[in-house]
Amino acid sequence: MPCCAIITCHTKSQTSSIERGGISFHRFPKEPNAKEKWIDVTGRGNWMPTKNSTICSKHFAEKDFIIKKSGYRYLKPGAIPRIKIVQICSSYLSEPEQTQGGGGGEGVAPASAPSEEQPTFVVVKIETFEPISADAETEQPEGTEKEASADKPVENNQTETKAGNTDDVIDNNAPAIKIEGDWQQREKELLEKINELEKVKSDTAESGLRLELKVKEEEIDLLKARVKNLETELQAALAKPGGKNQDIINSIKLQHEELLSKARGMIFDKTKLVKNQELQIEALTTQVASLKDINQITKDLLEIRNSEVKAMEDRFQAMEARYKAEKERYDLVLKRAQTSTTINDDLKKEYETQLAIFKELREKYEQRVKALVAENERLKAPTQGGSST
């Protein structure tokens, strides 16, 4: 189902056909420059259209279309949407309506219209672009910005003459001019505060979201002042009778009520975004605290490991001292063994010498024994011979 991609437009087709009720839907061009201009008109910032994203014919002039004999209207090449919503300002609404489900081409869901007893208006800043021809696609469109002030409400192309008459009615109201001066002074002060907060916001990344919330609150105060000013102007205009003024007021009222319902949805989106950012800040704060605890635990573990390493170093030094002592003892034992070996060699030599002497004495002793035995035998022989005689 085609729908308009402009954020303040909620035109949808109730059937699958491209045209219905005189409203047609046109897909984004493929040419980069023209596509970028179309995206800029939607007021969606960095949003990128899909192949099914469209813009309705309400945002194009009649001269941007070519009508065929069959009755179908075709958009001219290079045509650019004429109305771009740049900024919508509204009073802070305590109960914003829910928006539609997120989608590339879905807009903000309109909120319920405010009651007639308490009329509320918004200030809209629009840009009007001149359409470019097919042979001049690269030229920049010449546009003029129109911003509605406190004494000059904004009207669309169909109610420009009526808005001029309303200016005359409001300009004749002296209390409204006094309120306008107070409002402008307050606006300047709030804008200065906003600029200061934006400068401070750029300094720290962590507090940037909180400062942005403060900026939004200041903007809300500014918008409340604008709404009060517009309500005062409306009451002043209602105080003067006249059917013509009443028609103008009713048209302005209807237009601003419609814009207010759309702005309410945008404020709800901003509020939801701020809440999501606050939740992200809380999650990041919790994560930082957890990381600090993990860091402290890691430090404690490192200290324990350092103490273990120091104890190991002490044990290693003690083992080195024992190794040196054992090595000294081994060297001493080795020296003693060498000395014992030397003494053993000397003793062995002495033993061999004594053994040789002993053998020599033994031989001499045996020879002497043999000589004595022989001498004894010789002496016994004459004795035995004499006795036998």
Contacts in CASP RR format, 6 or more apart in sequence:
PFRMAT RR
TARGET T0000
AUTHOR 0000-0000-0000
METHOD contacts of the structure
MODEL  1
MPCCAIITCHTKSQTSSIERGGISFHRFPKEPNAKEKWIDVTGRGNWMPT
KNSTICSKHFAEKDFIIKKSGYRYLKPGAIPRIKIVQICSSYLSEPEQTQ
GGGGGEGVAPASAPSEEQPTFVVVKIETFEPISADAETEQPEGTEKEASA
DKPVENNQTETKAGNTDDVIDNNAPAIKIEGDWQQREKELLEKINELEKV
KSDTAESGLRLELKVKEEEIDLLKARVKNLETELQAALAKPGGKNQDIIN
SIKLQHEELLSKARGMIFDKTKLVKNQELQIEALTTQVASLKDINQITKD
LLEIRNSEVKAMEDRFQAMEARYKAEKERYDLVLKRAQTSTTINDDLKKE
YETQLAIFKELREKYEQRVKALVAENERLKAPTQGGSST
1 12 0 8 1.000
1 13 0 8 1.000
1 14 0 8 1.000
1 15 0 8 1.000
1 16 0 8 1.000
2 12 0 8 1.000
2 13 0 8 1.000
2 18 0 8 1.000
2 25 0 8 1.000
2 52 0 8 1.000
2 54 0 8 1.000
3 10 0 8 1.000
3 11 0 8 1.000
3 12 0 8 1.000
3 13 0 8 1.000
3 25 0 8 1.000
3 54 0 8 1.000
3 105 0 8 1.000
3 106 0 8 1.000
3 107 0 8 1.000
4 10 0 8 1.000
4 11 0 8 1.000
4 12 0 8 1.000
4 25 0 8 1.000
4 54 0 8 1.000
4 55 0 8 1.000
4 56 0 8 1.000
4 58 0 8 1.000
4 59 0 8 1.000
4 107 0 8 1.000
5 28 0 8 1.000
5 42 0 8 1.000
5 44 0 8 1.000
5 49 0 8 1.000
5 53 0 8 1.000
5 54 0 8 1.000
5 55 0 8 1.000
5 104 0 8 1.000
5 105 0 8 1.000
5 107 0 8 1.000
6 41 0 8 1.000
6 42 0 8 1.000
6 43 0 8 1.000
6 55 0 8 1.000
6 56 0 8 1.000
6 59 0 8 1.000
6 81 0 8 1.000
6 85 0 8 1.000
7 42 0 8 1.000
7 43 0 8 1.000
7 44 0 8 1.000
7 85 0 8 1.000
7 107 0 8 1.000
7 108 0 8 1.000
7 262 0 8 1.000
7 266 0 8 1.000
8 85 0 8 1.000
8 88 0 8 1.000
8 108 0 8 1.000
8 259 0 8 1.000
8 262 0 8 1.000
9 56 0 8 1.000
9 58 0 8 1.000
9 59 0 8 1.000
9 107 0 8 1.000
10 107 0 8 1.000
10 108 0 8 1.000
10 109 0 8 1.000
10 110 0 8 1.000
10 262 0 8 1.000
11 23 0 8 1.000
11 56 0 8 1.000
11 58 0 8 1.000
13 20 0 8 1.000
13 23 0 8 1.000
13 25 0 8 1.000
14 20 0 8 1.000
18 24 0 8 1.000
18 25 0 8 1.000
19 72 0 8 1.000
19 73 0 8 1.000
22 57 0 8 1.000
23 56 0 8 1.000
23 57 0 8 1.000
23 58 0 8 1.000
24 56 0 8 1.000
24 57 0 8 1.000
24 73 0 8 1.000
24 75 0 8 1.000
25 54 0 8 1.000
25 55 0 8 1.000
25 56 0 8 1.000
25 57 0 8 1.000
26 54 0 8 1.000
26 55 0 8 1.000
26 56 0 8 1.000
26 57 0 8 1.000
26 60 0 8 1.000
26 75 0 8 1.000
27 51 0 8 1.000
27 52 0 8 1.000
27 53 0 8 1.000
27 54 0 8 1.000
28 35 0 8 1.000
28 38 0 8 1.000
28 39 0 8 1.000
28 49 0 8 1.000
28 53 0 8 1.000
28 54 0 8 1.000
28 55 0 8 1.000
29 35 0 8 1.000
29 38 0 8 1.000
29 77 0 8 1.000
29 78 0 8 1.000
31 78 0 8 1.000
31 137 0 8 1.000
33 137 0 8 1.000
33 138 0 8 1.000
34 78 0 8 1.000
34 80 0 8 1.000
34 137 0 8 1.000
35 49 0 8 1.000
37 80 0 8 1.000
37 129 0 8 1.000
37 141 0 8 1.000
38 49 0 8 1.000
38 55 0 8 1.000
38 80 0 8 1.000
38 81 0 8 1.000
39 45 0 8 1.000
39 47 0 8 1.000
39 48 0 8 1.000
39 49 0 8 1.000
40 84 0 8 1.000
41 55 0 8 1.000
41 59 0 8 1.000
41 80 0 8 1.000
41 81 0 8 1.000
41 83 0 8 1.000
41 84 0 8 1.000
41 129 0 8 1.000
42 49 0 8 1.000
42 55 0 8 1.000
43 84 0 8 1.000
43 85 0 8 1.000
43 86 0 8 1.000
47 104 0 8 1.000
49 104 0 8 1.000
49 105 0 8 1.000
50 104 0 8 1.000
50 105 0 8 1.000
52 105 0 8 1.000
53 104 0 8 1.000
53 105 0 8 1.000
54 105 0 8 1.000
55 81 0 8 1.000
57 65 0 8 1.000
57 73 0 8 1.000
57 75 0 8 1.000
59 81 0 8 1.000
59 82 0 8 1.000
59 83 0 8 1.000
60 75 0 8 1.000
60 79 0 8 1.000
60 81 0 8 1.000
60 82 0 8 1.000
60 131 0 8 1.000
61 82 0 8 1.000
61 131 0 8 1.000
63 131 0 8 1.000
64 75 0 8 1.000
64 76 0 8 1.000
64 79 0 8 1.000
64 131 0 8 1.000
65 73 0 8 1.000
65 74 0 8 1.000
65 75 0 8 1.000
65 76 0 8 1.000
66 73 0 8 1.000
66 74 0 8 1.000
66 75 0 8 1.000
66 76 0 8 1.000
67 73 0 8 1.000
67 74 0 8 1.000
68 74 0 8 1.000
76 131 0 8 1.000
76 133 0 8 1.000
76 134 0 8 1.000
77 134 0 8 1.000
77 137 0 8 1.000
78 131 0 8 1.000
78 132 0 8 1.000
78 133 0 8 1.000
78 134 0 8 1.000
78 137 0 8 1.000
79 131 0 8 1.000
79 132 0 8 1.000
80 129 0 8 1.000
80 130 0 8 1.000
80 131 0 8 1.000
80 132 0 8 1.000
80 141 0 8 1.000
81 129 0 8 1.000
82 128 0 8 1.000
82 129 0 8 1.000
82 130 0 8 1.000
82 131 0 8 1.000
83 126 0 8 1.000
83 127 0 8 1.000
83 128 0 8 1.000
83 156 0 8 1.000
84 126 0 8 1.000
84 127 0 8 1.000
84 128 0 8 1.000
84 129 0 8 1.000
85 124 0 8 1.000
85 126 0 8 1.000
86 125 0 8 1.000
86 126 0 8 1.000
86 127 0 8 1.000
86 145 0 8 1.000
87 124 0 8 1.000
87 125 0 8 1.000
88 122 0 8 1.000
88 124 0 8 1.000
88 259 0 8 1.000
88 262 0 8 1.000
88 263 0 8 1.000
88 266 0 8 1.000
89 122 0 8 1.000
89 123 0 8 1.000
89 124 0 8 1.000
89 219 0 8 1.000
89 222 0 8 1.000
89 223 0 8 1.000
89 226 0 8 1.000
89 263 0 8 1.000
90 120 0 8 1.000
90 122 0 8 1.000
90 223 0 8 1.000
90 227 0 8 1.000
90 259 0 8 1.000
90 260 0 8 1.000
90 263 0 8 1.000
90 264 0 8 1.000
90 267 0 8 1.000
91 120 0 8 1.000
91 220 0 8 1.000
91 223 0 8 1.000
91 224 0 8 1.000
91 226 0 8 1.000
91 227 0 8 1.000
92 220 0 8 1.000
92 223 0 8 1.000
92 224 0 8 1.000
92 267 0 8 1.000
93 111 0 8 1.000
93 264 0 8 1.000
93 267 0 8 1.000
96 111 0 8 1.000
96 264 0 8 1.000
96 265 0 8 1.000
96 267 0 8 1.000
96 268 0 8 1.000
96 271 0 8 1.000
97 109 0 8 1.000
97 110 0 8 1.000
97 111 0 8 1.000
97 112 0 8 1.000
97 261 0 8 1.000
97 264 0 8 1.000
97 265 0 8 1.000
97 268 0 8 1.000
98 109 0 8 1.000
98 268 0 8 1.000
99 107 0 8 1.000
99 108 0 8 1.000
99 109 0 8 1.000
99 265 0 8 1.000
99 268 0 8 1.000
99 269 0 8 1.000
100 106 0 8 1.000
100 107 0 8 1.000
100 108 0 8 1.000
100 109 0 8 1.000
108 262 0 8 1.000
108 265 0 8 1.000
108 266 0 8 1.000
108 269 0 8 1.000
109 265 0 8 1.000
110 258 0 8 1.000
110 261 0 8 1.000
110 262 0 8 1.000
110 265 0 8 1.000
111 260 0 8 1.000
111 261 0 8 1.000
111 262 0 8 1.000
111 264 0 8 1.000
111 265 0 8 1.000
111 268 0 8 1.000
112 261 0 8 1.000
113 257 0 8 1.000
113 258 0 8 1.000
113 260 0 8 1.000
113 261 0 8 1.000
114 120 0 8 1.000
114 257 0 8 1.000
114 260 0 8 1.000
114 261 0 8 1.000
116 253 0 8 1.000
119 231 0 8 1.000
119 234 0 8 1.000
119 253 0 8 1.000
119 256 0 8 1.000
119 257 0 8 1.000
120 227 0 8 1.000
120 230 0 8 1.000
120 231 0 8 1.000
120 256 0 8 1.000
120 257 0 8 1.000
120 260 0 8 1.000
121 153 0 8 1.000
121 227 0 8 1.000
121 230 0 8 1.000
121 231 0 8 1.000
121 234 0 8 1.000
121 252 0 8 1.000
121 253 0 8 1.000
121 256 0 8 1.000
121 260 0 8 1.000
122 227 0 8 1.000
122 256 0 8 1.000
122 259 0 8 1.000
122 260 0 8 1.000
122 263 0 8 1.000
123 147 0 8 1.000
123 148 0 8 1.000
123 149 0 8 1.000
123 154 0 8 1.000
123 223 0 8 1.000
123 226 0 8 1.000
123 230 0 8 1.000
124 148 0 8 1.000
124 154 0 8 1.000
124 259 0 8 1.000
125 145 0 8 1.000
125 146 0 8 1.000
125 147 0 8 1.000
125 148 0 8 1.000
125 154 0 8 1.000
126 145 0 8 1.000
126 146 0 8 1.000
126 154 0 8 1.000
127 143 0 8 1.000
127 144 0 8 1.000
127 145 0 8 1.000
127 146 0 8 1.000
128 143 0 8 1.000
128 144 0 8 1.000
128 146 0 8 1.000
129 141 0 8 1.000
129 142 0 8 1.000
129 143 0 8 1.000
130 141 0 8 1.000
130 142 0 8 1.000
130 143 0 8 1.000
131 141 0 8 1.000
132 139 0 8 1.000
132 141 0 8 1.000
146 154 0 8 1.000
147 154 0 8 1.000
148 154 0 8 1.000
150 176 0 8 1.000
150 179 0 8 1.000
150 180 0 8 1.000
150 183 0 8 1.000
150 184 0 8 1.000
150 226 0 8 1.000
150 229 0 8 1.000
150 230 0 8 1.000
150 233 0 8 1.000
151 167 0 8 1.000
151 170 0 8 1.000
151 171 0 8 1.000
151 176 0 8 1.000
151 177 0 8 1.000
151 180 0 8 1.000
151 233 0 8 1.000
152 163 0 8 1.000
152 167 0 8 1.000
152 170 0 8 1.000
153 163 0 8 1.000
153 166 0 8 1.000
153 230 0 8 1.000
153 233 0 8 1.000
153 252 0 8 1.000
153 256 0 8 1.000
154 163 0 8 1.000
155 162 0 8 1.000
155 163 0 8 1.000
155 251 0 8 1.000
155 252 0 8 1.000
155 255 0 8 1.000
156 255 0 8 1.000
159 248 0 8 1.000
159 251 0 8 1.000
159 252 0 8 1.000
159 255 0 8 1.000
162 247 0 8 1.000
162 248 0 8 1.000
162 251 0 8 1.000
163 248 0 8 1.000
163 252 0 8 1.000
165 244 0 8 1.000
165 245 0 8 1.000
165 248 0 8 1.000
166 237 0 8 1.000
166 245 0 8 1.000
166 248 0 8 1.000
166 249 0 8 1.000
166 252 0 8 1.000
169 236 0 8 1.000
169 237 0 8 1.000
169 240 0 8 1.000
169 245 0 8 1.000
169 248 0 8 1.000
170 176 0 8 1.000
170 233 0 8 1.000
170 236 0 8 1.000
170 237 0 8 1.000
171 177 0 8 1.000
173 233 0 8 1.000
173 236 0 8 1.000
173 237 0 8 1.000
175 232 0 8 1.000
175 236 0 8 1.000
176 229 0 8 1.000
176 232 0 8 1.000
176 233 0 8 1.000
176 236 0 8 1.000
179 228 0 8 1.000
179 229 0 8 1.000
179 232 0 8 1.000
180 229 0 8 1.000
183 225 0 8 1.000
183 226 0 8 1.000
183 228 0 8 1.000
183 229 0 8 1.000
186 222 0 8 1.000
186 225 0 8 1.000
187 222 0 8 1.000
187 225 0 8 1.000
187 226 0 8 1.000
190 218 0 8 1.000
190 219 0 8 1.000
190 221 0 8 1.000
190 222 0 8 1.000
191 222 0 8 1.000
193 218 0 8 1.000
194 215 0 8 1.000
194 218 0 8 1.000
194 219 0 8 1.000
197 211 0 8 1.000
197 214 0 8 1.000
197 215 0 8 1.000
197 218 0 8 1.000
198 211 0 8 1.000
198 215 0 8 1.000
200 211 0 8 1.000
201 207 0 8 1.000
201 208 0 8 1.000
201 211 0 8 1.000
201 212 0 8 1.000
201 215 0 8 1.000
206 281 0 8 1.000
206 284 0 8 1.000
209 274 0 8 1.000
209 277 0 8 1.000
209 278 0 8 1.000
209 280 0 8 1.000
209 281 0 8 1.000
210 281 0 8 1.000
212 274 0 8 1.000
212 277 0 8 1.000
213 274 0 8 1.000
213 277 0 8 1.000
213 278 0 8 1.000
216 270 0 8 1.000
216 274 0 8 1.000
230 256 0 8 1.000
234 249 0 8 1.000
234 253 0 8 1.000
237 245 0 8 1.000
237 249 0 8 1.000
238 249 0 8 1.000
END
